[in-house]
């Protein structure tokens, strides 16, 4: 059973994201987010390692966070992690994509996305 979590709207999340990124810098923030997503999947959801997980990566820092979370899950022995790119490849960090691939990750480009 999931515990109840506070859900905030996009505007509030952008404010939090800007403040945290400004204080910690993007790479450190991205790694923290990726680790926390991995913790959530492992310890709260308790999904089995063979669970099929799709991670949608948009543009900008949120896309980097998604790629990092996917890489962390692969590093924690989840075997069916796939990233769907919901934005142009040029708007994602090439280094994050390469790291995800180095961990055995696969990606798919969304055929059509209306975000």
C-alpha positions in Angstrom: 0.0 0.0 0.0 1.2 3.4 -0.9 1.5 6.1 1.8 -0.1 9.4 1.0 2.2 12.0 -0.6 1.8 15.7 -1.0 1.2 16.6 -4.6 2.1 20.1 -5.7 1.3 21.9 -9.0 3.7 22.7 -11.8 4.3 26.3 -10.8 5.2 25.4 -7.2 7.5 22.6 -8.4 9.3 25.0 -10.8 10.0 27.3 -7.9 11.4 24.4 -5.8 13.5 23.2 -8.8 15.0 26.6 -9.4 15.9 27.1 -5.7 17.4 23.6 -5.3 19.3 23.8 -8.6 20.7 27.2 -7.7 21.9 26.0 -4.3 23.2 22.6 -5.3 24.0 23.0 -9.0 22.4 20.9 -11.7 24.6 17.8 -11.7 24.5 17.3 -8.0 20.7 17.9 -7.9 20.2 15.5 -10.8 22.1 12.7 -9.0 20.1 13.3 -5.8 16.8 13.1 -7.7 17.9 9.9 -9.4 19.0 8.3 -6.2 15.7 9.3 -4.5 13.6 7.8 -7.3 15.6 4.6 -7.1 15.0 4.6 -3.3 11.3 5.1 -3.9 11.0 2.3 -6.4 13.1 -0.1 -4.3 12.0 0.6 -0.7 8.5 2.1 -1.0 7.0 0.5 -4.1 9.1 -2.6 -3.6 8.9 -3.5 -7.3 10.6 -6.8 -8.2 13.9 -6.4 -10.1 12.2 -7.9 -13.3 9.4 -5.2 -13.3 9.0 -3.4 -16.6 9.7 0.3 -16.0 9.2 3.1 -18.5 10.7 6.4 -17.7 9.5 9.4 -19.8 12.3 12.0 -20.3 11.2 15.5 -21.4 13.5 18.4 -22.1 15.7 20.3 -19.8 16.6 19.4 -16.2 13.5 17.2 -15.8 14.8 15.1 -18.7 18.2 14.8 -17.1 16.5 13.7 -13.8 14.6 11.0 -15.7 17.7 9.7 -17.4 19.6 9.7 -14.1 16.7 7.9 -12.4 16.7 5.3 -15.1 20.4 4.8 -14.9 20.2 4.4 -11.1 17.5 1.7 -11.5 19.6 -0.2 -13.9 22.5 0.1 -11.4 20.2 -1.4 -8.8 19.7 -4.5 -11.0 16.3 -3.6 -12.5 16.5 -5.4 -15.8 13.6 -3.9 -17.8 14.1 -0.1 -17.7 13.4 1.8 -20.8 13.5 5.5 -21.5 11.0 7.2 -23.8 12.2 10.5 -25.1 9.3 12.9 -25.1 11.3 15.8 -26.5 14.1 16.5 -29.0 17.3 14.6 -28.4 19.2 17.8 -28.7 17.5 19.2 -25.6 18.8 16.4 -23.4 22.2 16.0 -22.0 24.3 13.8 -24.3 26.5 12.7 -21.3 23.4 11.5 -19.4 22.3 9.5 -22.4 25.7 7.9 -22.8 25.8 7.0 -19.1 22.4 5.4 -19.4 23.6 3.4 -22.4 26.7 2.4 -20.6 24.5 0.7 -17.9 22.8 -1.3 -20.6 19.8 1.1 -21.0 17.7 1.4 -24.1 15.7 4.3 -25.3 12.8 4.9 -27.6 11.7 8.2 -29.2 8.1 9.1 -28.8 6.4 9.0 -32.2 4.2 11.9 -31.4 3.9 13.8 -28.2 1.6 16.7 -27.4 2.8 18.1 -24.1 
